Amino acid sequence: MTQLLTLAPGDQVVYPKHGPGVVRAITQRSVGGEVRPYYDIELRTGGMQVLVPVEKASALGLRRVLTKDEVPRLLSVLQGPDTQLPSAFPPRHRLQQAILEGGQLYEVAQLAGTLARRQLHRGLASSELSAFQQAKKAVVLELAVALDLSEAEAARLFDDRCA
């Protein structure tokens, strides 16, 4: 059984598939004749709004945004060691996608750092470049929120750490 994630309006959160956002309200919705509470989240990018069932929030990967105190660990993860990736493309691609879909910040950061270094040293195939861009964006957005930086400033911090 997953632990219930308790949030309040104003809390900054990350929804893995969509990135950082802010809990705007806790609303009630009737689904199948049953009234259930939902977190009403406004996402940082695109101004999109999502409703996440309170009872399923943890299982869906919703979590609080990284704190300033956790940023040094994240930056350290970016710098290595590398994610161990299979040499054959199909299993390597599957692993990269599984990491991205899992939404675990430190795993995504490790993958982003690994792919950033590969990009610098030998370049990436288009599918790996796409995985790198997704991983980098997830890490950059989280850094921007945690450190109250612009996305461009957070991207520079990412690039400096991965160089």
RARAWO-V927663 format. One line per field, one symbol per residue. phi: phi as a letter, one per 30 degrees, with the letter a starting at -180 (. if undefined). Layout:
BEGIN
phi->???
END
This chain:
BEGIN
phi->.ddddcbbejddbbcedbjdabddacccbcbiicdbdbdcccddciidbbcceedcedddjdaddecedddedddddedkddddcddddedddddeddddddideddddddddedddddddbibdedddddddddddddddddeddchcddddddddedddcd
END
